[in-house]
Amino acid sequence: MLDMTDQQINRALAELMGYRVVNLNPEWWRNKAYWVLNEPLEERQHIGKGTEDEAWCEAPDYCNDAAASLEVQAKALERDPKGYIDTLIGIVLEVTSIYQMGDGYIFNLHYLSLLLSASPRQRAEAAYITLSIKD
């Protein structure tokens, strides 16, 4: 398991997913800085916050929200399916290897059910590890 808080993982994943926090022009806002979270592709901006950290709190909660964790899981599977699955196996089953046959794995139903019911935090950790590896 990663030695990171949920908030640290959420922010790191948000950055990897394309979210950015920007400082709005202080002159336009009467010399007060406002920080805004921009979603990927700048489709939506969140409400301005007083600090950069407050703005990052608007990012998806990948560690606790099942739908958000599935979003980063999909991105990790798109980038490196085997790497993500290997990492998730290590996190959920707490083992370093599962018997492999060719390009596949051999699971019993118990292990498979544990893997399919991974928590959002476990999926987020595996996605963070997979997405943070540089090509």
N, C-alpha and C positions, 0 to 999 in steps of 0.2 A: 504494500500500500504506500502511496505517496505521502511524504511528510509535508503536506500543504493543507491549508484550510479550504473549506468549500469556496469561500470568497476568492482566494488566490487561484484556485482551479477555474472557477467561473470566469474570472477576468482573463486568464491566459487563453482559455478556449474561445472567449469572445474575440480576442485579438486574432487568433488563428482563423476564426470564422469570418473575419473582415470588419468587425465593429471597430469604431474609432471614437475617441473623445476629443473634441475640439473646443478651443477657447474662443467664444464669440468676441467680436471686436469691442473692447472696453469703451472706446469713444462713442460708439453707437448706443451702448447701454449706460450712458452717463457715468463713465469711469468706474463701473463695477464689472468685474469679470464674471461671466457666466460660462459654465462648462456644460456641454451638450453631448450626449451619446448619439452618434450617427450609426444607423444600421447599415449593413452591407448594401452596396449600390446606392446608398444615400436616399433610399425610398422614404425614410421616415426619420425625423429627429425627435428626441425626447425633450421634455421640459428642462429648461436651464437649471443648473444646480450651482451652489456656491463654491464647491470644490471639485477637483478632478475625481477624487475617490467617491464622492457622492454620485457623480455622473456614472461611474462604472457600476454602481449598485443597481442601475437600471438595466444592465445586461441580463440575458436569460440566466436562470438558475439551473444550470446543467446538472448540478450535484443533487438536486432535490425534486426537480420537475421532470416527470417521466417523458413527456413529449419533447422537452428541450434536450434531454439526454439521447433520445432516439435521433434527433436532428444531427448531433455531433457524431453519433455512431454511424449514421449513413455516410457522412463526410469521410470518416476514417475508413469505412469499408470501401468507399470509392477509391480512396488513395492507395491503401495497402490492405486488402482483405485478409491475407494470411497473417500479416504482422498484427493487425487488430485482434483477430481471433486468438492468436498465440498469447497476446498480452492479456486479453480478457480471461482466458483459461487460467493463466497464472494468478490473476487477481481473485477470481471467483472460486476456483477449485484449490487455490494455494498449492499448486504443483508446478514443477518446471517443465514437465513434458507429459504428453498423452501419447499412447501408442498410435503411430501414424502408418498408414498403408498407402503408398504412392503419394498423391497430393491430398488425400483425405485423412480423416481421423476415425478412430474406432472408440465410440462412447457406449457406456451402458446408459439405460434410461434415467437412472438417478443423476449421473453427471450432466446429461443433456438437459434435464429439467432444472438443475441448478444454474446452468449456463443461460438458459432461456429466461430465467427469472432473476437475472442480475439486477441489482439495485441501480437507480440513476447515478449514484456516486461511483459505483464500480464501472458502469459504462463510460462515465465522464473521465475517470482516471485512465482507462484503456484508450479512449479517444485522444486524450491529451498526450499520452506517451507516443501514440502512433503519429499524430499530426505534428508533433514537435520535432520529430526526427527529420533532419535535413536530407534532401536527396543528394 
